[in-house]
Amino acid sequence: MAPALFCRAMDFIMDHISLKLGVQVGQHCYTDIDYADDFILFVDQEGKYQITLSTMDKEASKFESHVS
């Protein structure tokens, strides 16, 4: 069940990233591959990595646990 929950969280994050990212292959645009605890992010220009990772960090912080 944990891999499925990870993938759902990553899908949520990817849906909320407003940047145009991914690589175009034919008529399809691929943005990421996620499985279990692994994640691969695709961008078409090297310069987009830092902005994309910063945006992902901001979106992922919504899933932080606030246990005292």
N, C-alpha and C positions, 0 to 999 in steps of 0.2 A: 504494500500500500504506500510506503514512503516514496518510491520512485514516481508513482502517479501523482502524489501531492506535490512533489518537487516540480514536475512538469506543468501542473496547473498553475503554480505560483509563477513559474517562468513565463508561461503563456500570458498571464495577467500583466506582468512587467512589460513584455514585448508589445502588448496591445496598447500600453500607455506611453510608450516612447514615441514622441512626435517627430522624430528625425526620419528622414528618408534614408534607410539603411538596407543593406542586403546586396546580393549579387543577382544579376539577371542571367538566367539560363533559358534560352528560348523565350517562351511566353510566361515563364514563372519567375517570381522574385523570391529568393530564399534568404531569410534573415538570421535563422539560428537552427541549431540542432541541440536538443536536450534529451537526456536519458539518464535515469537514476540520479547520480550526483555529479554528472558531467554536463558541461554547457560549452557550446562553440558559437561564437558570434561572427557573422559575416558582414563586412563592409567593403565597398568597392574602391575606397581610397584610404591609404594609410593614415592620412591626417584626420580621418573621422573617428579613429579608435578612442582618443582621449575624451572627446565630447560624448561619444556613445557610452563609454564606461562610466563617466560622471553622471549621465542621465540615468543609467541603469542603477547606479549606487543610490541615487535619490529615490527612485521608485522602489527598490528593494528594501530601503529603510522603513517602508510602511509595514513590513513583515517582521520587524524586530520584536523580540519578546521583552516585555517590561516587567520582569519578575524581580521582586525585591528580596 
